[in-house]
Amino acid sequence: MTISRVEIEIPNAVGVEITEETLTVELSDGRTISVPLAWYPRLLHGTPKERGNWRFIGKGEGIHWNDLDEDISVKNLLAGHHSGESHASFKRWLEGRTRHR
């Protein structure tokens, strides 16, 4: 028996909007996906200015926030994956932010 493998094309991000509660990404295929900001604790704890300092990576395969050291891929957004960062890692990051303020 032969099993065919279907290749799924992942669209690129072409727009990003962040509110106090939601990350919304506009995709190149016309879809828009919104997820709770709580899925990404670094974004949730970032300031509006830090959240606004983003850039596309890989021609829109993902989004990078330099000030928050956060990367989110379109593939993971579409799959419904939230941040994979461990609680211990996030706690260290948060404590580091507190010390530098």
N, C-alpha and C positions, 0 to 999 in steps of 0.2 A: 504494500500500500504506500502510495506517495502522499506526503503531506505538503501542501503548498504553504509558503510563508507569505503573509501579507505585510508589505511595508507600509507603515502609516507615516505620512508626512506631517511633521509638527510645524504649525505656523510660527511665524516670528512675532514678537511684540513690536507694536508700532506706536503705542501710546500708554502712558501710565498716569493714574490719578490716585492720590492718597488722601483719605479723610481721617478723622480721629478714630474711626472704627473699621474702615475698609480699604483694601488694596484692590484697585480695579485696573486691569490690563486689557487694552484693545489689541486684537490680533490681526495679522495680515489677511486672514481669510474672512474677515468681517465680524467674527464673534468678539464678544467682550466677556471676560471672566472676572468675577469679584469674589474675594475671599475675606474672611475676618482678619483684621490686623493682628488679633490675638494669636493667629497661627505663626506669626513671626515676632517673637518678643523683642528683638532688637529694634524693629520698626515701631512697635507699640511704645517702647520706652524712649524712642528718639524724639527730638524736638521737631517742630514743623520745618525748620531750616534744614536739619539733617536729613529728614525724609525727602525734602525737595532736591537734595544734591544726589541725583542718581544719573546713571548712564546705561545705555544698552551694551551688552557684551555679546560677542559672537554674532554680530549683525542682527541682533534681536532675539537670539536664542535664550537670553536671560537678561536680568537687570542687576546692576551692582550699585550699592550704596557705600561709597568710600568712607564717609564719616562714621558709619555704623558697622563697617566690616561685614556686610551682608550681601549675599548673592542668592538670587532666586531664579530658577530656570522655568521657562514656559512649560517644558515637559512635566515638571513636578507640579506646577499649578494645575495643568489639565488632568493630572492623575489624582489630584486632591491630597497631595502630600504637604504637610505643614513642616515647619523647621525641624530638622533632625538633630539640632544642637542639644547636648545633654544639659540637664539642670545644673550640674556642677560647672560646666563651661560658661553657661549664661550667667550664673552667679558671680564668677570671677570677672567676667566682662562688666557686669553691672557695678560691682565693687570698684573696679578700676575707673569707671566713669565718675563715681561719687568722690574718689580721691582727687581727681583732676579738676573738680569744680570749686 
